[in-house]
Structure formats: C-alpha cells, structure tokens
C-alpha cells in the first residue's frame, strides 16, 4: 500500500485531494501545518508528500527542509504563487515538483503517479547496499569506492564518511552539527570550521570547478547536501 501525506491548512483542500487519491487506491494521511507533517512522516512509512507552502507554525518550504534532512521521499509543493522565482525557490529547498493553485485535480494525480513511479519503480529509493548514482558521481557501498565520470576518487576515511552520509540521502540537507555528530560520533566542538575544511577538500576532489560545485552544495544558513540528478 502506498502512503501519501496531504498537508494544507485549508481542510477543504485536504479532503478534496484525499478523495482523488483514495480513488487511485492510495492510503492517505492528513496534516494541517508543517509541524504536523514532519511528525506524521517521522511516525509512519510515507512514500510521497503533497505540501502547501503557506501554512501557520511551519510553512511548506521549511517543512521541506526538515523532511529532506532525513528522508528522500518525493515532495510536491502546492502554492497560490505562480512566479518562476517562487517555483525555483521551492525546488531549491528540496521539493521534487511544484503545482500552482488553483490546480486541476487530474493533473495533480498525474504528477503524483509520475513521482511515485520514479521513487518506487525506477529506483528513487535506492538500496543502500548498491551503487548510488547522481549525474557523473557514483558511490559503491560494497567496494567503498567513489568515482566521478568513471574515475576513482581517493578520499580520507572522514571524507568518505561525509560522502557516504550524503550519497545515501541524496537531496537531503544536513546541518553542520548533524554532519559532525554522525561522522565524528562526538559532541559538536568547533564543528563549523572542522566540517567546512573537509567539505572544501571533498569539493576539490569531486568537482570540476570547486567554487561552482555541481554535486556538493551549500544551502545557506541551513547546511550541505549532495544534489540529486
């Protein structure tokens, strides 16, 4: 059974989307603000999220950031804002798709199916024991090898752990403290400088142009991620 979370502070919209999703035999979870949405995802096996941007307590953009810190599930944002800059912002925050209100319910269902097809059928949720690929960057957990355009990259053990963390969670944003905690396994003391130095060294090895990285990117004020292509 596919579990889909619908989150919007307008309960009529949530109920309307639920009707269409249940007609497609999807199981529906409901939330009405970003905090509720994050809680539902942490407590249930959710396969896709439909998330409104403008909500109280925690809006859809920052809810997306929180979700991306731990989950690689597809996120479709809903918004009354139709400007290209708004769409780009949503995608940069980690969303997979962006639908403008008022929307055609059949189009939304088509987008849901497309995202689920990528995630479930075409390997959007890649097994962590296999080879994970994004663009020309590949990570093989079994051989512990990282390659760029087929060429092996020599990483230190700590650099490898950072790349492993991010490759196994493509598109997810990790804060500096979270990277330090997971990689060094100790309280974050002087974490910012330590992590920044390792990120710079990793970029020098992975990126053609380290100052304009394609893979290992900073999300200003939040943390780092490896881009999903």
Helices and strands as residue ranges (DSSP letters): E 3-7, H 11-23, E 27-31, H 34-43, E 48-52, H 60-68, E 74-79, H 84-92, E 97-100, H 105-116, I 117-121, E 131-134, E 137-140, E 145-148, E 151-153, H 157-167, H 176-184, H 191-206, G 210-212, E 216-219, E 223-226
